[in-house]
């Protein structure tokens, strides 16, 4: 950067260097994060990580019962389809019991029933 603007390395040289940077360079990724995509090598490495995780998981109790399967390694441009945790507020157990009784009786629970139980 010290030489930019000098006779050895002009501003035009610097502009050409930036414009012609390859698509796998850090500069291109920083300038165009939406256009940066993985190459074949990166996809193959991610596949290897996924296979290794599946092999390790298959040797566990969860793997033998086919539950808690490992999620695939995140890839650019692919949405994460893992289940999100639902957040909420806790309610007292008497309200839970009242709502469950209402569901079992196939009638909606009213707020008065929930607070009185």
N, CA, C and O of each residue as an XYZ file, in Angstrom:
468
protein
N       0.815     -1.194      0.000
C       0.000      0.000      0.000
C       0.864      1.265      0.000
O       0.415      2.323     -0.441
N       2.094      1.158      0.491
C       2.952      2.331      0.508
C       3.306      2.798     -0.899
O       3.541      3.985     -1.126
N       3.343      1.864     -1.835
C       3.765      2.199     -3.189
C       2.628      2.707     -4.074
O       2.891      3.159     -5.189
N       1.378      2.649     -3.620
C       0.260      3.113     -4.448
C       0.407      4.605     -4.665
O       0.602      5.364     -3.716
N       0.315      5.018     -5.903
C       0.463      6.422     -6.257
C       1.868      6.797     -6.672
O       2.104      7.923     -7.109
N       2.792      5.884     -6.546
C       4.167      6.182     -6.959
C       4.354      5.758     -8.417
O       3.438      5.226     -9.044
N       5.536      5.999     -8.934
C       5.831      5.610    -10.318
C       5.868      4.094    -10.485
O       5.584      3.582    -11.568
N       6.219      3.371     -9.416
C       6.304      1.909     -9.515
C       4.929      1.247     -9.512
O       4.742      0.209    -10.146
N       3.967      1.836     -8.804
C       2.641      1.225     -8.666
C       1.600      2.342     -8.679
O       1.349      2.972     -7.652
N       1.000      2.585     -9.834
C       0.074      3.715     -9.998
C      -1.310      3.350     -9.458
O      -1.600      2.197     -9.138
N      -2.148      4.386     -9.372
C      -3.523      4.159     -8.951
C      -4.267      3.293     -9.962
O      -5.152      2.522     -9.594
N      -3.907      3.421    -11.233
C      -4.522      2.572    -12.255
C      -4.142      1.113    -12.033
O      -4.984      0.225    -12.172
N      -2.889      0.860    -11.692
C      -2.458     -0.505    -11.368
C      -3.254     -1.065    -10.184
O      -3.663     -2.226    -10.184
N      -3.457     -0.221     -9.191
C      -4.214     -0.636     -8.010
C      -5.659     -0.957     -8.382
O      -6.208     -1.955     -7.914
N      -6.282     -0.126     -9.217
C      -7.662     -0.371     -9.660
C      -7.764     -1.668    -10.459
O      -8.720     -2.425    -10.288
N      -6.800     -1.927    -11.318
C      -6.791     -3.168    -12.093
C      -6.637     -4.374    -11.162
O      -7.298     -5.395    -11.352
N      -5.779     -4.259    -10.174
C      -5.589     -5.337     -9.215
C      -6.888     -5.669     -8.491
O      -7.218     -6.840     -8.307
N      -7.608     -4.662     -8.089
C      -8.875     -4.878     -7.398
C      -9.923     -5.444     -8.349
O     -10.604     -6.415     -8.017
N     -10.055     -4.849     -9.519
C     -11.076     -5.271    -10.482
C     -10.847     -6.699    -10.962
O     -11.810     -7.436    -11.172
N      -9.617     -7.093    -11.137
C      -9.297     -8.410    -11.675
C      -9.001     -9.459    -10.608
O      -8.488    -10.533    -10.922
N      -9.315     -9.159     -9.362
C      -9.068    -10.161     -8.321
C      -9.957    -11.376     -8.566
O     -11.098    -11.247     -9.008
N      -9.419    -12.548     -8.273
C     -10.152    -13.783     -8.557
C     -11.337    -13.942     -7.616
O     -11.383    -13.332     -6.548
N     -12.286    -14.760     -8.021
C     -13.513    -14.926     -7.244
C     -13.293    -15.677     -5.938
O     -14.178    -15.692     -5.083
N     -12.143    -16.291     -5.770
C     -11.873    -16.968     -4.499
C     -10.964    -16.163     -3.576
O     -10.498    -16.684     -2.562
N     -10.708    -14.915     -3.910
C      -9.849    -14.091     -3.065
C     -10.650    -13.470     -1.918
O     -11.868    -13.310     -2.004
N      -9.950    -13.132     -0.864
C     -10.589    -12.489      0.287
C     -11.137    -11.116     -0.093
O     -12.160    -10.685      0.438
N     -10.462    -10.434     -1.006
C     -10.928     -9.128     -1.460
C     -12.273     -9.245     -2.167
O     -13.178     -8.452     -1.909
N     -12.412    -10.225     -3.056
C     -13.675    -10.422     -3.769
C     -14.799    -10.767     -2.793
O     -15.917    -10.270     -2.927
N     -14.498    -11.627     -1.802
C     -15.512    -11.990     -0.807
C     -15.954    -10.778     -0.005
O     -17.138    -10.627      0.294
N     -15.006     -9.912      0.346
C     -15.345     -8.726      1.129
C     -16.146     -7.724      0.303
O     -17.048     -7.067      0.824
N     -15.817     -7.606     -0.991
C     -16.511     -6.635     -1.839
C     -17.869     -7.148     -2.313
O     -18.790     -6.354     -2.506
N     -18.010     -8.454     -2.502
C     -19.242     -9.041     -3.060
C     -19.671    -10.250     -2.231
O     -19.582    -11.379     -2.713
N     -20.130    -10.042     -1.005
C     -20.496    -11.205     -0.183
C     -21.687    -11.972     -0.747
O     -21.818    -13.170     -0.496
N     -22.555    -11.308     -1.501
C     -23.717    -11.984     -2.071
C     -23.360    -12.815     -3.296
O     -24.077    -13.762     -3.621
N     -22.275    -12.486     -3.979
C     -21.897    -13.211     -5.195
C     -20.865    -14.295     -4.945
O     -20.573    -15.101     -5.829
N     -20.314    -14.313     -3.742
C     -19.292    -15.315     -3.442
C     -19.962    -16.670     -3.259
O     -20.909    -16.795     -2.482
N     -19.490    -17.654     -3.949
C     -20.007    -19.016     -3.823
C     -18.850    -19.970     -3.624
O     -17.712    -19.690     -4.001
N     -19.161    -21.079     -3.035
C     -18.152    -22.100     -2.843
C     -17.797    -22.753     -4.155
O     -18.615    -22.835     -5.071
N     -16.569    -23.216     -4.232
C     -16.133    -24.003     -5.368
C     -16.352    -25.486     -5.098
O     -16.890    -25.867     -4.058
N     -15.935    -26.307     -6.033
C     -16.134    -27.741     -5.907
C     -15.374    -28.311     -4.708
O     -15.874    -29.200     -4.018
N     -14.187    -27.806     -4.466
C     -13.376    -28.306     -3.348
C     -14.078    -28.048     -2.020
O     -14.120    -28.930     -1.162
N     -14.628    -26.855     -1.842
C     -15.308    -26.527     -0.595
C     -16.545    -27.402     -0.389
O     -16.815    -27.845      0.727
N     -17.289    -27.648     -1.459
C     -18.466    -28.516     -1.348
C     -18.064    -29.946     -1.001
O     -18.727    -30.591     -0.188
N     -17.001    -30.444     -1.597
C     -16.541    -31.798     -1.289
C     -16.059    -31.906      0.157
O     -16.305    -32.915      0.818
N     -15.378    -30.879      0.647
C     -14.943    -30.890      2.043
C     -16.136    -30.863      2.994
O     -16.134    -31.558      4.010
N     -17.146    -30.073      2.672
C     -18.348    -30.032      3.510
C     -19.048    -31.393      3.490
O     -19.567    -31.835      4.515
N     -19.065    -32.062      2.328
C     -19.644    -33.406      2.253
C     -18.870    -34.383      3.131
O     -19.468    -35.232      3.793
N     -17.540    -34.267      3.139
C     -16.730    -35.139      3.991
C     -17.018    -34.901      5.477
O     -17.071    -35.850      6.261
N     -17.202    -33.657      5.855
C     -17.543    -33.338      7.235
C     -18.888    -33.959      7.587
O     -19.044    -34.531      8.666
N     -19.870    -33.849      6.675
C     -21.191    -34.427      6.924
C     -21.117    -35.944      7.075
O     -21.748    -36.514      7.965
N     -20.352    -36.593      6.211
C     -20.222    -38.049      6.277
C     -19.529    -38.464      7.579
O     -19.945    -39.430      8.219
N     -18.486    -37.747      7.969
C     -17.795    -38.065      9.225
C     -18.731    -37.897     10.416
O     -18.733    -38.726     11.325
N     -19.517    -36.840     10.417
C     -20.477    -36.632     11.506
C     -21.519    -37.747     11.544
O     -21.882    -38.215     12.623
N     -22.006    -38.179     10.372
C     -22.980    -39.268     10.332
C     -22.376    -40.580     10.811
O     -23.038    -41.344     11.512
N     -21.130    -40.850     10.444
C     -20.478    -42.076     10.905
C     -20.306    -42.081     12.422
O     -20.568    -43.089     13.078
N     -19.869    -40.962     12.972
C     -19.732    -40.869     14.424
C     -21.082    -41.007     15.112
O     -21.203    -41.702     16.121
N     -22.093    -40.346     14.567
C     -23.438    -40.386     15.151
C     -24.016    -41.796     15.096
O     -24.707    -42.215     16.025
N     -23.745    -42.532     14.020
C     -24.323    -43.873     13.875
C     -23.813    -44.837     14.939
O     -24.456    -45.855     15.194
N     -22.683    -44.545     15.564
C     -22.120    -45.405     16.604
C     -22.633    -45.056     18.005
O     -22.239    -45.692     18.982
N     -23.497    -44.064     18.108
C     -24.017    -43.649     19.408
C     -25.385    -44.279     19.650
O     -25.965    -44.894     18.755
N     -25.895    -44.118     20.876
C     -27.242    -44.616     21.196
C     -28.291    -43.888     20.365
O     -29.258    -44.493     19.902
N     -28.094    -42.588     20.181
C     -29.046    -41.832     19.363
C     -29.064    -42.348     17.926
O     -30.122    -42.428     17.303
N     -27.901    -42.692     17.409
C     -27.833    -43.201     16.050
C     -28.538    -44.535     15.900
O     -29.203    -44.778     14.892
N     -28.399    -45.407     16.898
C     -29.064    -46.707     16.816
C     -30.577    -46.560     16.919
O     -31.321    -47.418     16.444
N     -31.030    -45.481     17.534
C     -32.475    -45.230     17.657
C     -32.977    -44.221     16.612
O     -34.152    -43.852     16.606
N     -32.080    -43.788     15.743
C     -32.401    -42.856     14.656
C     -33.029    -41.563     15.171
O     -34.077    -41.131     14.689
N     -32.380    -40.961     16.145
C     -32.861    -39.672     16.652
C     -31.677    -38.737     16.847
O     -30.533    -39.178     16.956
N     -31.958    -37.466     16.888
C     -30.942    -36.422     17.032
C     -29.855    -36.512     15.969
O     -28.663    -36.431     16.267
N     -30.290    -36.682     14.727
C     -29.370    -36.769     13.592
C     -28.584    -35.457     13.490
O     -29.166    -34.386     13.660
N     -27.292    -35.518     13.219
C     -26.507    -34.271     13.126
C     -26.945    -33.436     11.923
O     -27.283    -33.967     10.865
N     -26.929    -32.145     12.111
C     -27.313    -31.257     11.015
C     -26.152    -31.116     10.039
O     -24.991    -31.189     10.443
N     -26.453    -30.916      8.762
C     -25.369    -30.786      7.776
C     -24.576    -29.507      7.987
O     -25.067    -28.530      8.550
N     -23.356    -29.542      7.526
C     -22.489    -28.372      7.604
C     -23.122    -27.245      6.793
O     -23.548    -27.477      5.662
N     -23.196    -26.027      7.343
C     -23.855    -24.935      6.605
C     -23.123    -24.588      5.317
O     -21.895    -24.510      5.274
N     -23.911    -24.384      4.274
C     -23.374    -24.032      2.964
C     -23.950    -22.688      2.541
O     -25.085    -22.364      2.892
N     -23.188    -21.907      1.796
C     -23.715    -20.596      1.375
C     -24.871    -20.762      0.403
O     -24.832    -21.605     -0.493
N     -25.895    -19.950      0.594
C     -27.047    -19.975     -0.298
C     -28.057    -21.054      0.026
O     -29.044    -21.195     -0.696
N     -27.845    -21.831      1.097
C     -28.770    -22.889      1.488
C     -29.349    -22.524      2.835
O     -28.617    -22.238      3.781
N     -30.699    -22.536      2.919
C     -31.360    -22.174      4.166
C     -31.165    -23.254      5.215
O     -31.114    -24.441      4.896
N     -31.057    -22.839      6.454
C     -30.957    -23.766      7.570
C     -32.359    -24.264      7.894
O     -33.225    -23.470      8.261
N     -32.593    -25.563      7.764
C     -33.926    -26.130      7.974
C     -34.071    -26.797      9.332
O     -35.031    -27.532      9.563
N     -33.132    -26.548     10.224
C     -33.240    -27.146     11.547
C     -34.369    -26.494     12.313
O     -34.718    -25.337     12.079
N     -34.928    -27.249     13.223
C     -36.049    -26.743     14.015
C     -35.542    -25.698     15.006
O     -34.501    -25.868     15.640
N     -36.285    -24.643     15.116
C     -35.954    -23.586     16.057
C     -36.709    -23.841     17.355
O     -37.832    -24.346     17.346
N     -36.092    -23.493     18.446
C     -36.780    -23.628     19.725
C     -37.833    -22.539     19.850
O     -37.623    -21.391     19.458
N     -38.964    -22.932     20.403
C     -40.043    -21.986     20.624
C     -39.849    -21.381     22.005
O     -39.651    -22.096     22.988
N     -39.906    -20.086     22.067
C     -39.727    -19.413     23.342
C     -41.071    -18.891     23.825
O     -41.939    -18.532     23.030
N     -41.223    -18.856     25.110
C     -42.457    -18.349     25.694
C     -42.249    -18.074     27.167
O     -41.130    -18.092     27.680
N     -43.351    -17.821     27.824
C     -43.282    -17.566     29.258
C     -43.907    -18.739     29.997
O     -44.829    -19.384     29.497
N     -43.404    -19.000     31.171
C     -43.912    -20.095     31.987
C     -45.236    -19.698     32.614
O     -45.466    -18.530     32.927
N     -46.115    -20.699     32.795
C     -47.388    -20.466     33.471
C     -47.458    -21.427     34.649
O     -46.797    -22.466     34.641
N     -48.248    -21.093     35.656
C     -48.358    -21.970     36.829
C     -48.963    -23.329     36.460
O     -49.713    -23.446     35.491
N     -48.626    -24.346     37.248
C     -49.091    -25.701     36.975
C     -50.604    -25.831     37.052
O     -51.184    -26.649     36.339
N     -51.253    -25.050     37.894
C     -52.712    -25.152     37.955
C     -53.351    -24.714     36.642
O     -54.379    -25.262     36.244
N     -52.762    -23.746     35.973
C     -53.270    -23.342     34.664
C     -53.001    -24.418     33.609
O     -53.819    -24.642     32.717
N     -51.861    -25.070     33.720
C     -51.559    -26.166     32.794
C     -52.572    -27.284     32.974
O     -53.096    -27.806     31.990
N     -52.855    -27.658     34.216
C     -53.830    -28.717     34.488
C     -55.211    -28.335     33.966
O     -55.909    -29.174     33.397
N     -55.611    -27.085     34.150
C     -56.923    -26.639     33.684
C     -57.001    -26.698     32.160
O     -58.016    -27.123     31.607
N     -55.951    -26.279     31.489
C     -55.950    -26.320     30.019
C     -55.953    -27.759     29.505
O     -56.636    -28.074     28.531
N     -55.190    -28.626     30.162
C     -55.185    -30.028     29.745
C     -56.547    -30.678     29.979
O     -57.003    -31.467     29.151
N     -57.197    -30.357     31.095
C     -58.529    -30.897     31.361
C     -59.517    -30.407     30.310
O     -60.396    -31.154     29.880
N     -59.371    -29.157     29.900
C     -60.257    -28.611     28.876
C     -60.038    -29.288     27.532
O     -60.992    -29.556     26.802
N     -58.783    -29.562     27.208
C     -58.494    -30.240     25.944
C     -59.049    -31.659     25.984
O     -59.622    -32.133     25.003
N     -58.877    -32.337     27.119
C     -59.392    -33.698     27.240
C     -60.916    -33.725     27.146
O     -61.487    -34.682     26.623
N     -61.557    -32.718     27.632
C     -63.017    -32.643     27.583
C     -63.503    -32.082     26.251
O     -64.707    -31.954     26.030
N     -62.566    -31.748     25.362
C     -62.876    -31.197     24.021
C     -63.651    -29.891     24.088
O     -64.505    -29.622     23.243
N     -63.353    -29.092     25.082
C     -63.936    -27.757     25.148
C     -62.813    -26.775     25.425
O     -61.876    -27.099     26.156
N     -62.892    -25.567     24.847
C     -61.817    -24.598     25.063
C     -61.794    -24.113     26.499
O     -62.839    -23.945     27.127
N     -60.611    -23.894     27.004
C     -60.452    -23.405     28.372
C     -60.696    -21.913     28.418
O     -60.134    -21.167     27.617
N     -61.518    -21.474     29.334
C     -61.744    -20.050     29.505
C     -60.763    -19.531     30.537
O     -60.280    -20.298     31.370
N     -60.459    -18.238     30.498
C     -59.512    -17.688     31.472
C     -59.977    -17.875     32.913
O     -59.147    -18.020     33.811
N     -61.310    -17.874     33.155
C     -61.823    -18.047     34.525
C     -61.521    -19.453     35.027
O     -61.179    -19.633     36.195
N     -61.647    -20.461     34.144
C     -61.366    -21.837     34.562
C     -59.880    -22.007     34.878
O     -59.515    -22.715     35.816
N     -59.042    -21.364     34.101
C     -57.597    -21.518     34.279
C     -57.135    -20.922     35.601
O     -56.239    -21.468     36.245
N     -57.731    -19.817     36.010
C     -57.282    -19.182     37.256
C     -57.928    -19.808     38.474
O     -57.358    -19.741     39.563
N     -59.105    -20.419     38.331
C     -59.789    -20.985     39.493
C     -59.285    -22.371     39.867
O     -59.461    -22.791     41.010
N     -58.672    -23.085     38.953
C     -58.252    -24.466     39.244
C     -56.990    -24.528     40.046
O     -56.515    -25.617     40.366
